[in-house]
Amino acid sequence: MADQQAAMDPPLPAQPGFPLARPEVEALHAYSAPLEGRRGLLRLDFNENTVGPSPLVVEALRAIPPEQIAIYPEYDGLREAVIANLADRSHGRPGLARPLLSDQIGLLNGVDAAIHAIFHAYGDRGETLLTTSPTFGYYSPCAQMQGMAIEAIPYEGADFHFPLEAIRRSLLQPADGTPPRLLLLCNPNNPTGTRLAPEPILELAAAAPRTLVVVDELYEAFTGDSVLPLADFEATPNLLVLRSLAKTAGLAGLRMGFAIGHAAVVDRICRVTGPYDINSFAVAAAYAALQDQAYVEAYVAEVLRARDWIAQQLIRADVRHHVAGGNYLLLWPRGDVAAVDAALREAGILVRAMSGKPLIDGSLRVSLGTTEQMQRFWQAYTRIEGLIST
Ligand SMILES: Cc1ncc(COP(=O)(O)O)c(C=O)c1O
C-alpha cells in the first residue's frame, strides 16, 4: 500500500538546502508595507491618527508597574469595556439595538491579526474569497496562503460605486454553484473611500447563510455607516464585524483589534490565535482609549473639517481627486507620480502611491490629519506641481 502510494505521488521538488513551506506559502510574496524611517515626518501614508492617542492612554501606560511586565497579560473586563463603548449613545452615537455579550467580542492583535485568523479558521483550499477591487491589500495574501481562489469585483464608474448587483450575483448565483466561503467588505473602502449603507450588507448576509460575511469597519468613525447598531447575530450568525483601535484612537503601535459577531464564530476565530497574542501594554491602553470616546470624537471632527478644507483647495486648483468616506483621499498628480511622491518625501511628507492598483493606478492616497497638517501638505504639493496655492 505504501509503495502504491509512493508511485502515485508527484516527484519531490529539488531541495534548495532549506525546508520548503506549504506550496501556497512558497508561491506567496510577504505582505510588506514601507514602514521604516517614518518617525519625525508628516505621516499621511497609512491613515493613522496623526496627533497621538488620548492623554488618558499615555497616563495609563506610564502607570504600568514593573511587575506587570513580568506577568502574562490578563484580559478580564476588556470585552465588557468594548461593549460599553459600542453601546454608548452619547456624542450622537447610535448604540446597539440588541445588547452584546462578552463572548461575542474577539480580542485580536490588530485587525490584521483578525483577518489572518478568519482565513485560518474558515478559508480552505479550493474555496473562494469574494471581495471588491481595489481594496485593502491584506485580504488577498491571506486567501492565497490558504489556497483559496479570489474573485475581486471592480468598483464601478468614475466615483467608484460599490458593485452591489455584481456582488449579489456572485454571492447568490455563483458560476460553479458553490457559494463563496468568505465575503470581505471594507466599509468605507480603503483606498477608494466607497461607502455602503448597512442595510444592503445585512440583506446580503441574510441571503447567503453559507458564506461568512466579514465587514471591515476600520474607518467607520468617519462615516457612521456601521452594521452594528442594526445587527442581530442570532438571526444572522454568518455576519462578522471588525473594529480597531489603531486609527482613530491612535493605538497603531500597540495593536488592538476586535472581531464582533456570533459567539460560536468568534470562538472559532479565537481558536487559531495564541493565548497571549495581545500584550499588557495594549490592554492598558485599550481600557483608557475606550473610556475617552470624547477624544476620538474630537479627532474625527477635526479630520472631517480638514477634509472639507483640502477638498475646497483641490476643486479650486482643478486637481483630479476623489474624496469619499474614511480619513484619506485620492488625487492624481499632473507630474510623474513617483517623482511627486519622492519630492513630498523630500519635503518631510509621506503619502502612498497607488501604483499598480486596478482603477486607481497613477494616483496618490493622502491620509487626512488636522487642518494645519493638510495646509502643510498643500503648500508642498502646490509648489511641487507648480500650482497656484490660494
Ligand atoms: C481596511 C483596513 N483593515 C485593516 C487594517 C489593519 O488594521 P490594524 O492596524 O488594526 O491591524 C487596515 C490598516 O491600514 C486597513 O486599512
The ligand as an SDF file (V2000), in Angstrom:
LIG
                    3D

 16 16  0  0  0  0  0  0  0  0999 V2000
   -9.1730   48.4140    5.8030 C   0  0  0  0  0  0  0  0  0  0  0  0
   -8.1380   48.0480    6.8050 C   0  0  0  0  0  0  0  0  0  0  0  0
   -8.3300   46.9610    7.5720 N   0  0  0  0  0  0  0  0  0  0  0  0
   -7.4160   46.5910    8.4840 C   0  0  0  0  0  0  0  0  0  0  0  0
   -6.2560   47.3150    8.6930 C   0  0  0  0  0  0  0  0  0  0  0  0
   -5.2920   46.8820    9.7480 C   0  0  0  0  0  0  0  0  0  0  0  0
   -5.7260   47.3680   10.9980 O   0  0  0  0  0  0  0  0  0  0  0  0
   -4.9120   47.1230   12.3280 P   0  0  0  0  0  0  0  0  0  0  0  0
   -3.8820   48.2060   12.4430 O   0  0  0  0  0  0  0  0  0  0  0  0
   -5.9280   47.1300   13.4280 O   0  0  0  0  0  0  0  0  0  0  0  0
   -4.2710   45.7780   12.1880 O   0  0  0  0  0  0  0  0  0  0  0  0
   -6.0210   48.4690    7.9230 C   0  0  0  0  0  0  0  0  0  0  0  0
   -4.7950   49.2420    8.0990 C   0  0  0  0  0  0  0  0  0  0  0  0
   -4.4020   50.0520    7.2990 O   0  0  0  0  0  0  0  0  0  0  0  0
   -6.9890   48.8480    6.9600 C   0  0  0  0  0  0  0  0  0  0  0  0
   -6.8330   49.9250    6.1940 O   0  0  0  0  0  0  0  0  0  0  0  0
  1  2  1  0
  2  3  1  0
  2 15  2  0
  3  4  2  0
  4  5  1  0
  5  6  1  0
  5 12  2  0
  6  7  1  0
  7  8  1  0
  8  9  2  0
  8 10  1  0
  8 11  1  0
 12 13  1  0
 12 15  1  0
 13 14  2  0
 15 16  1  0
M  END
$$$$
